[in-house]
Amino acid sequence: MNYQPGNRPSRRRAPWIIGAVLTAMAITFASVMIISSGGSLSNDGEPDAAEDAMGVVNGAVAISGTALPTVPQAGADPALGRAFPSLQGTNLFNGSPLTIGADGRPKIVIFVAHWCPHCQAEVPVITQWMAEHGKPHDVDLYAVSTAVAPERGNFPPASWLQREKWPIPTMADTTDGNAFKAAGLTGFPSFVVLDAAGNVLSRPSGELSTRQFELLLAQARS
């Protein structure tokens, strides 16, 4: 547009200019929010413990296969030998896709809740064991963050696990705990030990010592 010196542009164009400025401000604000809420991963795809970010709180989980029966209070576990349902969800630390399913490798899947004192005690035990022994080369380790309850403290779960230098890929469960329910679990922390075919070998729960954790690894390898 050509304006003569001293003339003002028509006021009818001012809303367009204001709208453009507001849009630019909104995009900048959204970018800041994305950067501040995302986690980061190290080169091997695990959470960067130095990054204390909110991460993902809950995420959608697609479940393939049949849910396992509930862990009994006593007696034999009816899930032994049954296929663990495949879980397709979201990485707690950076929002990327994460799948826990049969792929020809034995696994241990650990279910934790951020507010659970037993989980808060167990996470450092496993973290320290892995710091001393390294990642098992023949057993894959996964975790699921479940039963999120901001009012119960130690929230959000991603920040807690990053502070603990948790080295295990972790999936965010749904708000209703669908992954936890599909695994048929009743307590925290819970461990699901799977053979190479994806079948359940055991489902212990509660705080484990390093020796008990090593026994679960040996069971998965058998």
C-alpha positions as a Markdown table, in Angstrom:
| # | Residue | x | y | z |
|---|---|---|---|---|
| 1 | Met | 0.0 | 0.0 | 0.0 |
| 2 | Asn | 1.2 | 3.6 | -0.7 |
| 3 | Tyr | 0.7 | 6.2 | 1.9 |
| 4 | Gln | 1.4 | 9.9 | 1.7 |
| 5 | Pro | 3.7 | 11.3 | 4.3 |
| 6 | Gly | 1.7 | 12.2 | 7.4 |
| 7 | Asn | -1.4 | 10.1 | 6.4 |
| 8 | Arg | -2.5 | 7.2 | 8.6 |
| 9 | Pro | -3.6 | 3.8 | 7.2 |
| 10 | Ser | -7.2 | 3.0 | 7.3 |
| 11 | Arg | -8.3 | 1.7 | 10.8 |
| 12 | Arg | -10.2 | -1.1 | 9.0 |
| 13 | Arg | -6.9 | -2.8 | 8.5 |
| 14 | Ala | -5.8 | -2.7 | 12.1 |
| 15 | Pro | -7.7 | -5.9 | 13.2 |
| 16 | Trp | -5.7 | -7.9 | 10.6 |
| 17 | Ile | -2.4 | -6.5 | 12.0 |
| 18 | Ile | -3.5 | -7.2 | 15.5 |
| 19 | Gly | -4.6 | -10.7 | 14.6 |
| 20 | Ala | -1.2 | -11.5 | 13.0 |
| 21 | Val | 0.7 | -10.3 | 16.1 |
| 22 | Leu | -1.5 | -12.4 | 18.4 |
| 23 | Thr | -1.1 | -15.5 | 16.2 |
| 24 | Ala | 2.7 | -15.1 | 16.3 |
| 25 | Met | 2.6 | -14.7 | 20.1 |
| 26 | Ala | 0.4 | -17.8 | 20.4 |
| 27 | Ile | 2.8 | -19.8 | 18.3 |
| 28 | Thr | 5.8 | -18.7 | 20.4 |
| 29 | Phe | 4.0 | -19.5 | 23.6 |
| 30 | Ala | 3.0 | -22.9 | 22.4 |
| 31 | Ser | 6.6 | -23.6 | 21.4 |
| 32 | Val | 7.8 | -22.7 | 24.9 |
| 33 | Met | 5.2 | -25.0 | 26.4 |
| 34 | Ile | 6.2 | -27.9 | 24.3 |
| 35 | Ile | 9.8 | -27.4 | 25.1 |
| 36 | Ser | 9.2 | -27.1 | 28.8 |
| 37 | Ser | 6.9 | -30.1 | 29.1 |
| 38 | Gly | 8.9 | -32.6 | 27.0 |
| 39 | Gly | 11.5 | -35.0 | 28.3 |
| 40 | Ser | 14.7 | -36.0 | 26.6 |
| 41 | Leu | 16.4 | -39.3 | 25.8 |
| 42 | Ser | 20.0 | -40.4 | 25.8 |
| 43 | Asn | 21.6 | -41.9 | 22.7 |
| 44 | Asp | 20.4 | -45.3 | 23.5 |
| 45 | Gly | 16.7 | -44.3 | 23.7 |
| 46 | Glu | 16.5 | -44.2 | 27.5 |
| 47 | Pro | 15.5 | -41.2 | 29.6 |
| 48 | Asp | 18.1 | -38.5 | 30.2 |
| 49 | Ala | 18.3 | -38.4 | 34.0 |
| 50 | Ala | 19.7 | -34.8 | 33.9 |
| 51 | Glu | 16.4 | -33.5 | 32.4 |
| 52 | Asp | 13.8 | -33.0 | 35.1 |
| 53 | Ala | 10.7 | -32.4 | 33.0 |
| 54 | Met | 7.0 | -33.1 | 33.5 |
| 55 | Gly | 6.9 | -35.6 | 30.6 |
| 56 | Val | 3.8 | -37.5 | 29.9 |
| 57 | Val | 1.4 | -38.0 | 32.8 |
| 58 | Asn | -1.1 | -40.5 | 31.2 |
| 59 | Gly | -1.3 | -41.8 | 27.7 |
| 60 | Ala | -3.5 | -44.0 | 25.5 |
| 61 | Val | -2.7 | -47.7 | 25.6 |
| 62 | Ala | -3.8 | -50.1 | 22.8 |
| 63 | Ile | -4.0 | -53.6 | 24.1 |
| 64 | Ser | -3.8 | -56.7 | 21.9 |
| 65 | Gly | -4.7 | -60.1 | 23.2 |
| 66 | Thr | -6.6 | -61.4 | 26.2 |
| 67 | Ala | -6.2 | -59.7 | 29.6 |
| 68 | Leu | -4.6 | -61.9 | 32.2 |
| 69 | Pro | -6.7 | -63.2 | 35.2 |
| 70 | Thr | -6.3 | -61.3 | 38.5 |
| 71 | Val | -3.4 | -62.4 | 40.7 |
| 72 | Pro | -4.9 | -64.6 | 43.4 |
| 73 | Gln | -4.3 | -63.8 | 47.1 |
| 74 | Ala | -3.2 | -67.4 | 47.6 |
| 75 | Gly | -2.6 | -70.5 | 45.6 |
| 76 | Ala | -1.3 | -71.1 | 42.1 |
| 77 | Asp | -1.3 | -68.2 | 39.6 |
| 78 | Pro | -3.8 | -69.0 | 36.8 |
| 79 | Ala | -1.8 | -66.7 | 34.4 |
| 80 | Leu | 1.3 | -68.8 | 34.4 |
| 81 | Gly | 2.0 | -70.0 | 30.8 |
| 82 | Arg | -0.5 | -67.6 | 29.3 |
| 83 | Ala | 0.4 | -65.0 | 26.7 |
| 84 | Phe | 1.0 | -61.5 | 28.1 |
| 85 | Pro | -1.2 | -59.0 | 26.1 |
| 86 | Ser | 0.8 | -56.6 | 23.9 |
| 87 | Leu | 0.8 | -53.0 | 25.0 |
| 88 | Gln | 1.2 | -50.2 | 22.6 |
| 89 | Gly | 1.5 | -46.8 | 24.3 |
| 90 | Thr | 3.5 | -43.7 | 25.0 |
| 91 | Asn | 7.0 | -43.2 | 26.4 |
| 92 | Leu | 6.6 | -41.5 | 29.8 |
| 93 | Phe | 9.7 | -39.3 | 29.2 |
| 94 | Asn | 9.3 | -37.9 | 25.7 |
| 95 | Gly | 5.9 | -39.0 | 24.3 |
| 96 | Ser | 7.3 | -41.3 | 21.6 |
| 97 | Pro | 5.6 | -44.6 | 20.8 |
| 98 | Leu | 6.5 | -47.5 | 23.0 |
| 99 | Thr | 5.5 | -51.2 | 22.6 |
| 100 | Ile | 5.8 | -54.0 | 25.1 |
| 101 | Gly | 5.0 | -57.2 | 23.3 |
| 102 | Ala | 6.3 | -60.6 | 22.2 |
| 103 | Asp | 9.4 | -60.2 | 20.0 |
| 104 | Gly | 11.4 | -63.3 | 20.7 |
| 105 | Arg | 13.2 | -61.9 | 23.8 |
| 106 | Pro | 12.5 | -62.5 | 27.5 |
| 107 | Lys | 11.3 | -59.6 | 29.5 |
| 108 | Ile | 10.5 | -58.2 | 32.9 |
| 109 | Val | 7.8 | -55.6 | 33.0 |
| 110 | Ile | 7.7 | -53.5 | 36.2 |
| 111 | Phe | 4.5 | -51.6 | 37.2 |
| 112 | Val | 5.1 | -48.6 | 39.5 |
| 113 | Ala | 3.0 | -45.8 | 41.0 |
| 114 | His | 4.6 | -42.5 | 41.9 |
| 115 | Trp | 2.9 | -42.2 | 45.3 |
| 116 | Cys | 3.6 | -45.7 | 46.4 |
| 117 | Pro | 6.2 | -45.9 | 49.2 |
| 118 | His | 7.2 | -49.4 | 48.2 |
| 119 | Cys | 7.8 | -48.2 | 44.6 |
| 120 | Gln | 9.8 | -45.3 | 45.9 |
| 121 | Ala | 12.0 | -47.7 | 47.9 |
| 122 | Glu | 12.3 | -50.3 | 45.0 |
| 123 | Val | 13.2 | -47.9 | 42.2 |
| 124 | Pro | 16.6 | -46.9 | 43.7 |
| 125 | Val | 17.4 | -50.6 | 44.4 |
| 126 | Ile | 17.0 | -51.5 | 40.7 |
| 127 | Thr | 18.6 | -48.3 | 39.5 |
| 128 | Gln | 21.7 | -49.0 | 41.7 |
| 129 | Trp | 21.9 | -52.6 | 40.5 |
| 130 | Met | 21.9 | -51.5 | 36.9 |
| 131 | Ala | 24.5 | -48.9 | 37.6 |
| 132 | Glu | 26.7 | -51.6 | 39.0 |
| 133 | His | 25.9 | -54.4 | 36.5 |
| 134 | Gly | 24.7 | -52.6 | 33.4 |
| 135 | Lys | 21.7 | -53.4 | 31.3 |
| 136 | Pro | 21.0 | -57.1 | 31.0 |
| 137 | His | 22.0 | -58.1 | 27.4 |
| 138 | Asp | 19.6 | -61.1 | 27.3 |
| 139 | Val | 16.5 | -59.8 | 29.1 |
| 140 | Asp | 14.6 | -56.7 | 28.2 |
| 141 | Leu | 13.4 | -54.5 | 31.0 |
| 142 | Tyr | 10.3 | -52.3 | 30.7 |
| 143 | Ala | 8.2 | -50.3 | 33.2 |
| 144 | Val | 4.7 | -48.9 | 33.3 |
| 145 | Ser | 3.8 | -45.8 | 35.3 |
| 146 | Thr | 0.2 | -46.4 | 36.5 |
| 147 | Ala | -2.4 | -45.2 | 39.1 |
| 148 | Val | -1.4 | -41.6 | 38.7 |
| 149 | Ala | -2.9 | -39.4 | 41.4 |
| 150 | Pro | -1.5 | -35.8 | 41.6 |
| 151 | Glu | -3.1 | -35.3 | 45.0 |
| 152 | Arg | -1.1 | -38.1 | 46.5 |
| 153 | Gly | 2.3 | -36.5 | 46.1 |
| 154 | Asn | 5.6 | -37.2 | 44.4 |
| 155 | Phe | 4.0 | -36.0 | 41.2 |
| 156 | Pro | 4.6 | -36.0 | 38.2 |
| 157 | Pro | 5.9 | -39.6 | 37.7 |
| 158 | Ala | 8.4 | -38.6 | 35.0 |
| 159 | Ser | 10.1 | -36.1 | 37.3 |
| 160 | Trp | 10.4 | -38.6 | 40.1 |
| 161 | Leu | 11.9 | -41.3 | 37.9 |
| 162 | Gln | 14.3 | -38.9 | 36.3 |
| 163 | Arg | 15.5 | -37.7 | 39.7 |
| 164 | Glu | 16.2 | -41.3 | 40.6 |
| 165 | Lys | 18.2 | -41.8 | 37.3 |
| 166 | Trp | 15.7 | -44.5 | 36.3 |
| 167 | Pro | 17.3 | -46.3 | 33.3 |
| 168 | Ile | 14.4 | -48.3 | 32.1 |
| 169 | Pro | 12.0 | -47.4 | 29.2 |
| 170 | Thr | 8.7 | -46.6 | 30.8 |
| 171 | Met | 5.2 | -46.5 | 29.4 |
| 172 | Ala | 2.5 | -44.1 | 30.6 |
| 173 | Asp | -0.7 | -46.0 | 31.6 |
| 174 | Thr | -4.2 | -44.6 | 30.9 |
| 175 | Thr | -6.1 | -42.6 | 33.5 |
| 176 | Asp | -8.1 | -45.8 | 34.2 |
| 177 | Gly | -5.0 | -48.0 | 34.5 |
| 178 | Asn | -5.9 | -50.2 | 31.5 |
| 179 | Ala | -2.4 | -51.6 | 31.1 |
| 180 | Phe | -2.3 | -52.5 | 34.9 |
| 181 | Lys | -5.7 | -54.1 | 34.6 |
| 182 | Ala | -4.8 | -56.1 | 31.4 |
| 183 | Ala | -1.8 | -57.5 | 33.4 |
| 184 | Gly | -4.2 | -58.7 | 36.1 |
| 185 | Leu | -2.3 | -57.0 | 38.9 |
| 186 | Thr | -3.4 | -55.8 | 42.3 |
| 187 | Gly | -0.4 | -54.1 | 44.0 |
| 188 | Phe | 2.7 | -51.9 | 43.6 |
| 189 | Pro | 5.3 | -52.5 | 42.6 |
| 190 | Ser | 4.5 | -55.6 | 40.5 |
| 191 | Phe | 6.8 | -57.5 | 38.3 |
| 192 | Val | 5.7 | -59.6 | 35.3 |
| 193 | Val | 8.3 | -62.1 | 34.1 |
| 194 | Leu | 8.0 | -63.2 | 30.5 |
| 195 | Asp | 9.8 | -65.9 | 28.5 |
| 196 | Ala | 11.0 | -65.3 | 24.9 |
| 197 | Ala | 7.6 | -66.3 | 23.6 |
| 198 | Gly | 5.9 | -63.7 | 25.7 |
| 199 | Asn | 4.3 | -66.1 | 28.1 |
| 200 | Val | 4.0 | -65.4 | 31.9 |
| 201 | Leu | 6.5 | -67.1 | 34.1 |
| 202 | Ser | 5.7 | -65.3 | 37.4 |
| 203 | Arg | 4.0 | -62.1 | 38.7 |
| 204 | Pro | 5.5 | -61.2 | 42.1 |
| 205 | Ser | 4.8 | -57.9 | 43.9 |
| 206 | Gly | 6.2 | -55.9 | 46.7 |
| 207 | Glu | 9.7 | -54.7 | 47.4 |
| 208 | Leu | 12.4 | -57.0 | 46.1 |
| 209 | Ser | 16.1 | -57.3 | 47.2 |
| 210 | Thr | 18.8 | -57.2 | 44.6 |
| 211 | Arg | 19.1 | -61.0 | 45.0 |
| 212 | Gln | 15.4 | -61.5 | 44.4 |
| 213 | Phe | 15.6 | -59.2 | 41.3 |
| 214 | Glu | 18.5 | -61.3 | 40.0 |
| 215 | Leu | 16.4 | -64.5 | 40.5 |
| 216 | Leu | 13.7 | -62.9 | 38.3 |
| 217 | Leu | 16.3 | -62.3 | 35.6 |
| 218 | Ala | 17.5 | -65.9 | 35.9 |
| 219 | Gln | 13.9 | -67.1 | 35.6 |
| 220 | Ala | 13.3 | -65.0 | 32.4 |
| 221 | Arg | 16.5 | -66.5 | 30.9 |
| 222 | Ser | 15.4 | -70.1 | 31.6 |
